[in-house]
Amino acid sequence: MSTTEYVAQLNEKHHRIEEKIQSEMSHPSADQLQINELKKEKLRLKEKITRLSS
Protein backbone atom coordinates (compact mmCIF):
# COMPACT_ATOMS: atom_id res chain seq x y z
CA MET A 1 0.00 0.00 0.00
CA SER A 2 1.37 3.37 -0.97
CA THR A 3 1.45 6.36 1.35
CA THR A 4 -1.19 8.08 -0.79
CA GLU A 5 -3.57 5.14 -0.41
CA TYR A 6 -2.92 5.01 3.33
CA VAL A 7 -3.62 8.74 3.70
CA ALA A 8 -6.85 8.27 1.71
CA GLN A 9 -7.91 5.52 4.12
CA LEU A 10 -7.10 7.73 7.09
CA ASN A 11 -9.13 10.55 5.56
CA GLU A 12 -12.10 8.21 5.14
CA LYS A 13 -11.81 7.07 8.76
CA HIS A 14 -11.57 10.73 9.83
CA HIS A 15 -14.78 11.46 7.93
CA ARG A 16 -16.60 8.47 9.49
CA ILE A 17 -15.60 9.63 12.98
CA GLU A 18 -16.94 13.11 12.21
CA GLU A 19 -20.25 11.53 11.17
CA LYS A 20 -20.35 9.55 14.43
CA ILE A 21 -19.70 12.72 16.42
CA GLN A 22 -22.49 14.58 14.63
CA SER A 23 -24.86 11.65 15.10
CA GLU A 24 -24.08 11.37 18.80
CA MET A 25 -24.46 15.12 19.34
CA SER A 26 -27.90 15.08 17.72
CA HIS A 27 -29.28 12.85 20.49
CA PRO A 28 -30.80 14.61 23.51
CA SER A 29 -28.97 12.20 25.83
CA ALA A 30 -25.60 12.52 24.11
CA ASP A 31 -22.73 10.74 25.84
CA GLN A 32 -20.18 13.52 26.30
CA LEU A 33 -17.45 11.07 27.28
CA GLN A 34 -17.88 9.14 24.03
CA ILE A 35 -18.00 12.39 22.03
CA ASN A 36 -14.77 13.56 23.64
CA GLU A 37 -13.05 10.23 22.88
CA LEU A 38 -14.20 10.41 19.26
CA LYS A 39 -12.89 13.97 18.99
CA LYS A 40 -9.51 12.90 20.39
CA GLU A 41 -9.32 10.04 17.89
CA LYS A 42 -10.27 12.43 15.08
CA LEU A 43 -7.50 14.81 16.13
CA ARG A 44 -4.93 11.98 16.27
CA LEU A 45 -5.93 10.93 12.76
CA LYS A 46 -5.69 14.50 11.47
CA GLU A 47 -2.20 14.86 12.96
CA LYS A 48 -1.12 11.57 11.38
CA ILE A 49 -2.57 12.62 8.01
CA THR A 50 -0.73 15.95 8.22
CA ARG A 51 2.54 14.23 9.17
CA LEU A 52 2.30 11.75 6.32
CA SER A 53 1.32 14.39 3.78
CA SER A 54 4.37 16.53 4.53
C-alpha positions in Angstrom: 0.0 0.0 0.0 1.4 3.4 -1.0 1.4 6.4 1.4 -1.2 8.1 -0.8 -3.6 5.1 -0.4 -2.9 5.0 3.3 -3.6 8.7 3.7 -6.8 8.3 1.7 -7.9 5.5 4.1 -7.1 7.7 7.1 -9.1 10.6 5.6 -12.1 8.2 5.1 -11.8 7.1 8.8 -11.6 10.7 9.8 -14.8 11.5 7.9 -16.6 8.5 9.5 -15.6 9.6 13.0 -16.9 13.1 12.2 -20.2 11.5 11.2 -20.4 9.5 14.4 -19.7 12.7 16.4 -22.5 14.6 14.6 -24.9 11.6 15.1 -24.1 11.4 18.8 -24.5 15.1 19.3 -27.9 15.1 17.7 -29.3 12.9 20.5 -30.8 14.6 23.5 -29.0 12.2 25.8 -25.6 12.5 24.1 -22.7 10.7 25.8 -20.2 13.5 26.3 -17.4 11.1 27.3 -17.9 9.1 24.0 -18.0 12.4 22.0 -14.8 13.6 23.6 -13.1 10.2 22.9 -14.2 10.4 19.3 -12.9 14.0 19.0 -9.5 12.9 20.4 -9.3 10.0 17.9 -10.3 12.4 15.1 -7.5 14.8 16.1 -4.9 12.0 16.3 -5.9 10.9 12.8 -5.7 14.5 11.5 -2.2 14.9 13.0 -1.1 11.6 11.4 -2.6 12.6 8.0 -0.7 15.9 8.2 2.5 14.2 9.2 2.3 11.7 6.3 1.3 14.4 3.8 4.4 16.5 4.5 
